[in-house]
Amino acid sequence: MGKVWVGVSGWSYDGWRGEFYPEELSRSRELEYIGRRFNSVEINGSFYSLLKPDTYRRWYDQVPRDFLFAVKGSRFITHNKKLRDVETPLANFFASGVLALEEKLGPVVWQLSENLRFDPQRVAHFLELLPHDTEAAARLARKHDDRLKGRSWTKTDRNRRMRHAIEIRNESFFDAEFVRIARRNGAAVVLSDAADWRLTEEVTAGFVYIRLHGSEETYASRYDDDQLDRWAERIEAWRAGGQPRRPDTITDRQPPRRKTRDVYVYFDNDQHVHAPKDAERLAERLDALA
């Protein structure tokens, strides 16, 4: 069976104090607390700005050895540049310290804007630029510009596979050509559940990446027991290398064949402290099914 990683998207939320985090817990230990409750977390800060190697190394030291970080790609690349002319911004992103996570580095997820329409050439070129192992990422990182001078991390302790996932939020991406491009480049199309955009369960890679934003109210609604039961059943099917019943897909193509698949699941319904509570409830279900 593949490995299932369950966590939350980000961890610094004031409203979680006293509801999820103990009141007496210092803010500097919130990630350490996350590391005791989950086996993975999605880094949000990397989406908003280029972080520093010292930050990634501090986070590396705060979690258990078998913990994984998923890293959100820079919105400068996805939203500002809209995937155009991104060779140097990609180099800067990978030079900012992502590789300092070493064996705790999980997938990189690229969240596209709801306003970005599907352009086959642009998307294909972007996915072709992405490194698929840490040595390739280090080579790319060495092409960073002067903004990273004196604060870059452009090495890897050993070569490891890198995984990329792309989250679509515009209806124009529901196109067989997009599926073909993602499959050709080994990128997972994120199974993105929200009230404000359409969900697809198209599996395009040897792993599955799920983001649960709240199906009734994006970022704000909780997942009830029936919904979590359904997600647990579907995750078990993907984890075993198969497909759940009646998947909601873009095409009729069978997913890439695998005996097992790793599955990454992150709750982003952070309002009202739903995300960590729902993540714990889903993790309990998956343990029961294992």
N, C-alpha and C positions, 0 to 999 in steps of 0.2 A: 504493500500500500504506500501511496505517496504521503508526504508530510503535510500537515495542515498547520498553518501559521495564523493565529487570530490575535488581533489587537485593535487599537484605536488610531485615528488620524490626529496626530498632535497630542500633547499632554498638558500644556500650560493653559488651563481654563479656570478663571476665578470662581465660577459657579460650582466647580467640583469640590471645593474645599468644604469639609464638614459633611458632604454627601458621599463622596468617594474617597478623597484624601482625608486623613485625620486632621483635625484643626491644628494639632501641635506639630505636624510635619513641616519642616522647612521647605521652601520652594526649591532649594538646591537639591533636594532629595526626592522630588516628584518622579523623575525618571527611574530612579532606583526602586521606588514603590511600584511603578508600572512593570519593571522587570521581574518583580516577585509575583505579579498577578497574571501576566501574559507572556507569550513567547516571542512577540514581535510588536513593533510600533511603526507607524508611518511618520516620517519627519516632514513637518509642514514648513518650518522656517526656511528650508532650502528653496521653496517656491517663491518666496517674497524677496530674498536677497542672497548674495553670495556669502556664505558663512566662512569660518576660518578653520584651518586644520586643528588648532587647539580645541575648538568647540567639539569637533567630531571625536577627537581623542578623549576628551573628558566624558562624552557620552559613551564611548566604547568602554571606558573603565567602570561605568556605573551599572552595567547590566551583566547578567550571567554569560558564561562562555557560549552557550548554545542559543543565545538570543539573536534575532535578526532585525536589522533596520531596513525598511523600505524607504526610499528617498524620492521626494517629489522633485521633478525637474523644474528648472527656472522658468518663471512666468515671463521673463524678459524674452526667452526663446519662443514660448508658445503663444503669448498674448501680445507682446510688443512687436516682436519681429515676425510673428505669425508664420514661423518655421522657415522664413526666407533669410538667406545670407547668414547662416548661424554657425559657420565653422569656428570662428573665434569665440563667440559666446559659449559654444559647447566646450571648447578647450578651457575657457575660464571656469565653467561649471565643474568640470572634472578635476581641475587644478585647485579648487577651493577647499579640498579636504575630504571629498567623498571616499577616496581610496584609503584614507586613514582608518576607515572602519574595518579594513582587512576582511577576516573571515565572517564578520558580522554584517557585511554588506549584502542586502537582499536586492530585490528588483528596484529599478528606477521607473517611476510612473510619470508619464507626461500627460498632464491634464490640459486638454484643449479648451479654447473659449467656446461658449455657446454661439458666438457670432461668426466663428470661423467655418466657412463652407469647404466642402471636400474639393481639393484640387489634386488629381492623381499624381502629376509630376512633382508637385511640391512635397506631398506626403511621402512619396517613394524616395525622393532625394534625401529627405530628413532621416527616414528610417535607415537608409543605406549608410549614413554618416555615423550612426550610433555604434560604439564599440561593443563587441560581444565577449570580450574577456578583459581582465584587468591590465594585462600588458598592453593591449591596444588602447585602453583608456589612458594609461600612463603616457604612451606616445602622443596621444591627442592632447593631453594636459600640458605637455611641454611646449605646445604652440600657443600658450596663453599670452595675453598682451601685458602691458606695463601695469595695469590695475592690480595684477596679482603678484607683482614684483616684491620679493621679500616675505610673501605670505602664502606661498603655493606649496602643494604636496603633489609631486609628480612621479611617485614611485609606487611599486607594489611589492609586498614581501614575497609573494609567489603568484603564479598565474592562476586565476580562477575564472570560471564562467560568469558572465554578466547577463542579466535578464532585463528586458524592457517591456513595459505595458503602456498602452495609449488609451486614454479615456476620451471618448467622443461625446459631444453634447449638442450636436447639430444634426438635424434629420438628414441632411444631404450625404452624410457618411454611411447611411444605410444603403449601401451600394455594393454589388458583388465585386467590383473592381477594388474597392477598399479592402475587402476580405482577402482578395488575392494578394495584394501588396503586403498586408500584414503577415500573411502566412509565409510569403517568400522571404521575408526578413526576420522570421521567428519572433515577431512581436505579438504579445497577447493583447487582444481587445478587451478592455476592462468591462466586467459585468457591473454596470453602474446603476444602482437602484435608487431612484429619486422621484419626487412628485413633478419635477419641472422639466424632465427630458426623458426620452424613451430608453427602455432597457433592451439590450441584446445579450443573448447567452451564446453568441458565436465563439467557439473555441478555435483559436488560430495558432496556438503554440503548444509546447510540451508542458505548460503549466497554466493555471487559471488564477486570475487576479480579480478580486471582488471588492467593490466599495459600496457600502450600505449607508446612504445619506438620509434615509427616511422616506418611505414610499407614500405616505399620506401628506406630509409637510416636510419639505426638504430641510435638512439640518435640525429639525425640531420634533418630529414624531418618533415614537418608540415602535419597536417590533414586538408584536404580541406572541403568545406561545405558538399559535398555529403558523405564523409567519416564520418563526425561528425553526420550528419542526420542518417546514418545507425547505428552508435553506439548508438545514443539516442533511436532509435526505439527498438534496441535489449535490452538495459538496461531497458526500460519500460516493456518489456515482462518478463524479469527475475524478476524485482521488483514486478510484479503482481503475481508471483508464477508460471509463465508459461515458455514457451520456444519460442524463435523467430523462424521465418521461416527458414528451412534448416540449422540448426546449424551444424557447422563443428566439429564433435565429434570423439572420439576414438572408442566408442562402440555405439550400438543401444539401450542401456539401458535408460530408463526414469530417469530423475534426482530425488533425494529425494523429496517426495511430501511436498509442503508448500503452504499455502494460500498466503503468501507474502515472499519476501526475501530482506534483506539489500544488497546493492551493493556498493562496494568500487572501485573508479576509480582514478588512479594516472598516470599523464603524465610524462614520463621520457625522452622525446625528448628535452633535456635542451639546446642544441646548438641553436644559432641564436634566443634565447628567445622564441622558439615555445611553450615550455611546459606551462608556465602560460597563454599565450594568448589562446592556444587551450583549456586549462582547463576552462577558462572563457567562451569561446564560447560554449562548451559542457554544462556547468552549465546553461547558458541562455536557451538552448534548452530543458533541462530537466524541468526547471521552467515553460516553456511554455506548456509542455506536462502534467504537474502535475494537 
